[in-house]
């Protein structure tokens, strides 16, 4: 059985307009072991009305 607590909840904030549009989870163990920084994904921004780069933040509003 897998260990509990390997995933953490993070918010995704648009880099252009700074609005928080998404909440998702990420695997702490794999992301930290590979030496990667914060999660960055291209997603649809409701404020900008186009696909923008969204970056991980720990503060959830």
Secondary structure, DSSP 8 states (H G I E B T S, - for coil): ---TT-EEEEEEEETTT--EEEEEEEEHHHHHHTT--S-EEEEEETTTTEEEEEEEES---
